């Protein structure tokens, strides 16, 4: 059976939770080499790391860090959802919990944004 873009299952909250978990995982994996690069700066010496840390004061970098925090929160929420699916009996209220987890991830990112600025 061929599913179209407008398929009913794609309008459900849990499908979007599934999609966000996968996308956030891929984006976090793409971020990882940059994280290792920064660790390399720390190993090279104080001047290299200090130069990089000065660059991170840029507002666009702060915004990107907020996005990273959001990705981490979404991915954590998705992982907890998967654990619940595998370890707990499935109930209809879990759709509400998935939406609540997404809201909590967004709230955490906004809180981080407020602290970072």
PABARO-576935 format. One line per 4 residues: number of its first residue (from 1); their letters; for each residue y, z, x of N, C-alpha, C, O. Coordinates in pm, 1 decimal. Each point is the difference from the previous one (the first is absolute). Layout:
# residues N
NUM	A	Y Z X Y Z X Y Z X Y Z X; ...
//
This chain:
# residues 117
1	XXXX	-117.9 0.0 83.8 117.9 0.0 -83.8 124.7 0.0 88.7 9.1 78.7 94.2; 83.6 -163.7 -123.0 124.3 -9.8 75.9 104.5 89.0 -66.3 21.4 -6.2 -121.0; 42.6 88.2 202.0 104.9 87.6 -52.1 135.2 -58.4 34.9 21.9 -45.0 112.5; 66.2 45.8 -206.3 133.6 -54.8 22.5 94.9 111.8 39.0 -33.0 118.2 -9.3
5	XXXX	152.3 -158.3 53.4 101.1 97.3 41.5 36.4 93.5 -114.1 27.1 117.8 23.4; -25.9 -166.9 -144.4 37.3 81.6 -114.4 -116.8 75.6 -61.3 8.2 45.1 -114.3; -117.6 -30.9 189.8 -119.6 65.7 -52.8 33.4 142.4 -45.0 78.2 68.8 65.4; -137.4 -24.2 -177.4 31.5 133.1 -54.5 -24.1 114.5 98.5 74.7 97.9 0.4
9	XXXX	-178.4 -109.4 83.0 -27.7 110.7 92.6 113.4 20.0 99.9 14.9 109.0 55.0; 64.5 -211.8 -31.0 109.1 10.6 96.5 124.2 64.9 -58.9 98.6 21.2 70.7; -102.6 9.9 -197.4 111.6 69.5 -62.3 -27.9 149.9 -11.0 81.7 74.1 -54.7; -193.8 -29.8 105.0 -35.9 141.2 -9.4 50.3 76.4 122.5 6.6 -54.0 110.4
13	XXXX	28.3 179.2 -132.2 54.2 84.6 105.7 -99.4 13.6 115.6 40.1 -3.0 116.3; -166.9 17.7 -146.5 -97.9 20.5 106.9 -18.4 -124.1 85.9 -31.6 11.9 118.4; 50.6 -130.6 -175.0 -7.6 -120.5 82.0 114.9 -2.0 98.8 -17.3 -36.8 116.2; 135.7 76.8 -163.4 115.4 5.4 89.9 -20.5 106.6 106.7 41.6 -19.4 114.3
17	XXXX	-104.9 132.0 -148.5 -30.7 103.6 99.2 -94.9 -55.6 105.9 17.2 25.4 119.2; -117.3 -101.5 -163.4 -93.7 -64.8 92.2 74.9 -93.4 94.4 -20.8 2.9 121.3; 108.6 -86.1 -178.7 74.0 -97.5 79.8 92.4 69.0 100.3 5.4 -39.0 116.6; 66.3 139.9 -161.3 92.6 70.4 89.7 -73.4 69.2 114.0 50.7 5.6 112.0
21	XXXX	-169.0 46.9 -139.5 -77.5 64.9 105.9 -39.4 -102.2 105.8 8.5 28.1 119.6; -51.3 -146.3 -162.7 -40.2 -103.6 96.0 119.3 -51.2 79.7 -7.9 -14.2 122.0; 118.1 -13.5 -191.0 118.9 -52.8 67.7 57.2 102.9 96.9 36.3 -34.6 112.4; -27.8 159.9 -154.4 53.5 102.1 89.7 -89.3 17.0 122.7 50.2 23.5 110.0
25	XXXX	-180.4 -35.0 -127.2 -90.8 8.9 114.3 21.5 -111.9 100.0 0.4 23.4 120.9; 17.5 -144.7 -170.6 24.7 -114.4 89.3 133.7 17.1 72.5 8.3 -23.3 120.6; 95.6 63.7 -192.9 131.3 16.4 62.7 -0.4 113.5 102.7 64.5 -10.9 104.2; -136.1 118.6 -132.7 -11.7 107.7 98.4 -74.4 -46.9 123.7 35.3 38.0 111.6
29	XXXX	-137.7 -119.9 -130.0 -73.3 -54.7 113.8 90.7 -89.7 84.6 -10.8 -0.9 122.6; 99.7 -74.1 -186.9 93.9 -83.3 74.4 102.7 84.0 75.1 49.2 -42.2 104.7; -16.4 159.5 -156.1 95.3 89.9 66.3 -59.9 64.5 125.2 72.7 30.7 94.5; -201.6 -10.3 -93.1 -65.0 75.6 107.0 32.0 -49.7 141.0 25.0 83.5 86.9
33	XXXX	-24.3 -214.0 -58.6 36.1 -42.8 136.4 140.1 44.7 42.1 21.6 32.2 116.8; 73.7 -29.8 -210.1 134.5 47.2 32.7 -1.0 149.0 33.5 73.6 45.9 87.4; -156.9 27.3 -157.0 -13.6 142.9 29.3 -52.8 19.3 141.7 49.3 85.3 73.9; -148.8 -163.7 -36.2 -54.6 8.9 135.0 103.3 -43.8 104.7 2.3 53.4 110.9
37	XXXX	81.9 -149.2 -145.3 106.5 -42.0 90.2 94.6 115.6 29.2 38.2 22.0 114.9; -0.5 51.4 -218.5 89.2 114.5 17.9 -67.8 107.9 84.1 64.3 62.5 84.4; -192.4 -40.7 -106.7 -71.7 96.1 84.8 3.2 -45.6 145.4 10.6 82.1 91.1; -19.9 -212.1 -69.7 11.2 -54.0 135.1 136.9 26.5 60.7 10.9 26.6 119.7
41	XXXX	94.6 -33.8 -202.2 134.2 33.4 48.1 6.0 144.5 48.7 63.1 29.5 101.5; -128.2 58.7 -173.4 -1.1 141.2 37.2 -70.8 19.7 134.0 38.7 86.0 79.1; -140.9 -164.7 -54.4 -73.9 11.9 126.2 82.0 -56.2 116.3 -7.5 51.8 111.4; 85.8 -157.5 -136.5 78.0 -64.4 106.5 107.5 91.2 57.1 33.8 -9.5 118.0
45	XXXX	19.2 96.5 -200.4 102.1 91.5 51.0 107.3 29.8 -102.3 8.2 -62.1 -105.9; 74.0 160.0 141.9 103.2 48.1 -91.0 103.2 -106.6 -35.3 41.8 -9.5 -115.4; -0.4 -70.6 213.0 105.9 -98.3 -25.5 -45.2 -105.5 -100.6 76.2 -37.3 -89.1; -198.2 -10.5 102.7 -51.3 -100.9 -93.0 -10.9 56.8 -140.0 40.4 -64.7 -96.6
49	XXXX	-94.1 183.9 84.7 -13.7 62.9 -131.5 136.2 31.7 -59.5 21.1 -19.6 -119.7; 71.9 68.6 201.9 133.4 31.9 -50.8 71.0 -124.4 -52.5 69.6 5.7 -101.4; -87.4 -117.8 170.4 59.4 -124.9 -47.2 -56.0 -41.2 -134.8 73.9 -44.4 -87.9; -204.0 59.1 71.9 -61.7 -33.0 -127.9 46.5 95.5 -109.2 29.7 -42.7 -111.6
53	XXXX	-23.4 170.7 143.1 42.4 98.2 -100.7 144.4 -22.5 -43.1 34.6 24.9 -115.5; 50.0 -71.8 207.0 138.3 -33.5 -38.5 0.3 -116.1 -98.3 79.8 -2.1 -93.6; -168.5 -94.3 114.4 -10.4 -114.7 -91.2 -43.4 44.3 -139.0 40.1 -60.4 -99.5; -121.5 165.0 91.4 -50.7 44.4 -130.0 107.2 64.6 -87.5 -25.8 29.6 -116.7
57	XXXX	143.4 -7.7 170.1 109.9 54.4 -80.8 63.3 -107.1 -89.0 83.5 31.5 -84.8; -122.1 -156.4 103.4 49.2 -110.3 -81.3 -40.8 23.2 -146.3 -114.8 35.7 -26.4; 206.8 -55.2 -68.5 -33.4 21.4 -141.9 -117.6 -84.8 -49.7 -77.2 44.9 -84.7; 63.5 -166.6 136.7 -113.1 -83.2 -42.0 -132.8 59.2 46.3 -101.5 -11.1 -68.9
61	XXXX	103.3 73.6 185.4 -121.4 65.0 50.0 -32.9 120.5 -87.8 -116.3 24.4 -32.0; 219.2 50.6 -6.6 -22.0 114.4 -90.0 -59.7 -46.6 -133.0 -88.5 65.2 -55.4; 137.2 -177.4 5.6 -53.3 -54.9 -124.0 -145.9 -43.6 18.4 -83.5 21.0 -88.0; 54.3 -81.5 202.7 -137.9 -40.3 29.5 -91.2 122.0 11.7 -114.9 -4.5 -44.1
65	XXXX	164.5 113.0 102.8 -78.6 123.5 8.4 -30.4 54.7 -138.9 -108.7 52.0 -24.9; 205.9 -64.3 -65.4 -22.6 43.1 -137.7 -109.6 -84.1 -63.6 -86.7 52.1 -70.3; 91.1 -182.8 95.4 -106.4 -87.5 -49.3 -135.1 38.2 57.3 -100.7 -3.4 -70.8; 97.5 39.5 197.6 -124.2 43.8 62.7 -52.1 126.9 -66.0 -119.7 12.9 -25.9
69	XXXX	209.6 80.1 -0.9 -40.1 123.1 -68.4 -57.0 -31.7 -137.4 -100.5 57.9 -41.2; 165.1 -150.3 -29.6 -48.8 -40.2 -131.6 -138.9 -62.6 10.9 -87.8 29.8 -80.9; 67.4 -116.0 180.0 -132.0 -59.5 20.6 -106.0 106.9 24.6 -109.5 -5.8 -55.9; 143.0 102.9 139.8 -95.8 108.1 27.5 -32.0 79.0 -126.8 -116.0 31.7 -26.2
73	XXXX	218.7 -0.1 -52.0 -20.9 77.3 -122.6 -82.7 -78.9 -101.4 -89.3 55.2 -64.2; 119.4 -184.5 50.0 -75.3 -84.3 -94.1 -145.3 -12.2 45.6 -92.2 6.7 -81.3; 72.9 -24.4 210.8 -136.1 -15.5 50.3 -79.1 130.7 -15.6 -118.4 -2.2 -33.8; 184.1 114.7 58.6 -66.1 129.5 -21.0 -36.3 18.1 -146.3 -111.3 42.0 -31.4
77	XXXX	203.6 -73.0 -58.4 -27.9 13.6 -142.9 -115.2 -91.0 -41.0 -85.8 39.7 -78.8; 83.8 -162.7 132.5 -109.9 -91.0 -30.6 -133.1 50.8 52.4 -102.6 -13.3 -66.8; 103.8 71.2 185.1 -123.2 56.7 54.4 -50.7 117.0 -82.2 -120.3 13.3 -22.6; 212.3 71.8 -22.2 -39.5 111.7 -86.0 -54.9 -50.4 -133.2 -93.6 57.7 -55.3
81	XXXX	153.0 -166.3 4.1 -49.8 -60.6 -123.6 -142.9 -50.0 18.3 -85.0 19.8 -86.8; 59.2 -84.1 199.5 -135.1 -48.6 26.4 -100.2 114.3 13.9 -113.2 -9.4 -47.4; 155.8 117.0 112.7 -88.3 116.9 9.5 -30.0 56.1 -138.5 -113.3 38.2 -29.2; 214.2 -33.6 -54.8 -21.3 49.7 -136.4 -96.5 -90.4 -75.2 -86.3 48.1 -73.5
85	XXXX	100.9 -180.3 92.1 -91.0 -93.7 -67.0 -144.2 21.1 43.2 -91.8 -8.0 -81.6; 72.4 34.8 208.8 -135.5 12.1 51.1 -60.8 138.3 -21.2 -121.9 13.6 -10.6; 206.3 88.5 4.5 -53.4 136.6 -4.5 12.4 67.4 -135.7 -68.8 98.6 -26.1; 155.2 -149.9 -60.5 21.9 63.5 -130.1 -41.5 -94.1 -113.0 -7.8 -121.4 18.9
89	XXXX	-18.1 177.1 -133.4 -28.3 -82.2 -118.4 130.0 -70.1 -40.9 106.4 61.8 -1.3; -115.2 -189.3 -31.6 118.2 -78.3 -35.2 47.6 33.9 -140.3 -78.9 4.8 -94.5; 209.5 18.9 82.2 62.1 32.0 -128.6 122.0 -88.9 -20.5 57.1 -51.2 96.3; -17.9 33.5 -219.7 116.1 -84.8 -29.1 130.0 60.6 53.5 93.0 -74.6 30.7
93	XXXX	-83.6 206.8 -18.5 122.0 63.4 48.7 28.0 -35.0 145.9 110.2 23.6 49.6; -208.4 -79.0 18.5 21.1 -32.7 140.8 101.9 -112.2 17.6 62.0 -10.6 105.8; -44.1 -72.4 -206.7 106.0 -101.1 6.9 135.5 68.9 13.4 84.8 -41.5 78.9; -66.3 146.3 -156.5 125.3 75.8 9.2 14.6 64.6 136.8 110.3 6.2 54.2
97	XXXX	-219.1 41.5 1.3 4.6 62.2 131.8 35.7 -102.7 107.5 72.8 31.4 94.2; -123.7 -153.9 -108.3 33.9 -105.9 95.9 149.5 -30.7 -7.1 64.9 -18.2 103.0; -10.7 12.6 -224.1 143.2 -24.8 -15.9 80.4 117.2 56.5 103.9 -20.7 62.8; -150.6 141.3 -84.5 66.3 118.1 54.6 -2.8 -1.2 152.2 99.1 35.0 64.1
101	XXXX	-210.9 -74.7 -6.1 -10.9 -8.0 146.3 97.1 -103.8 55.6 61.9 22.8 104.0; -48.1 -135.9 -171.8 95.5 -102.1 44.1 142.2 54.2 -7.4 80.9 -23.6 89.8; -50.9 96.0 -196.9 132.1 60.5 -13.1 25.6 104.0 107.5 110.7 9.1 53.0; -213.5 69.8 -20.3 13.6 100.7 105.0 21.0 -66.2 135.5 76.3 50.5 82.3
105	XXXX	-143.4 -163.6 -58.0 18.1 -73.0 125.5 144.4 -49.2 11.7 62.1 11.8 105.6; -9.8 -66.6 -214.7 137.7 -47.6 1.2 97.7 115.6 18.7 96.6 -12.2 75.4; -120.6 122.9 -142.5 87.2 117.0 13.6 -2.4 52.5 143.3 104.0 38.3 53.5; -220.7 -36.2 8.3 -10.5 44.3 139.2 77.3 -91.1 93.1 66.7 47.0 92.3
109	XXXX	-75.3 -178.2 -116.1 73.8 -94.7 83.6 151.3 18.0 -16.1 74.7 -6.8 97.6; -30.5 29.6 -221.3 141.6 22.2 -23.0 47.0 130.4 63.7 111.5 7.4 51.5; -195.5 94.3 -54.9 32.3 125.3 67.1 10.3 -21.9 150.4 92.3 49.9 64.4; -186.8 -124.5 -9.0 4.2 -31.8 142.2 128.1 -76.5 33.6 63.7 25.8 102.1
113	XXXX	-26.9 -120.2 -189.0 121.7 -77.0 21.9 120.8 92.3 5.7 88.1 -17.7 84.2; -83.5 115.6 -172.9 109.7 94.9 0.0 4.8 85.1 125.7 108.2 30.3 50.5; -224.5 8.5 0.5 -6.4 81.7 121.9 32.1 -83.9 123.1 66.2 47.5 92.3; -113.7 -174.0 -90.9 19.9 -86.9 115.8 146.2 -38.6 19.2 42.6 -24.4 112.9
117	X	34.2 18.6 -219.8 139.6 -41.1 11.4 82.6 121.7 25.0 122.0 -9.8 13.2
//
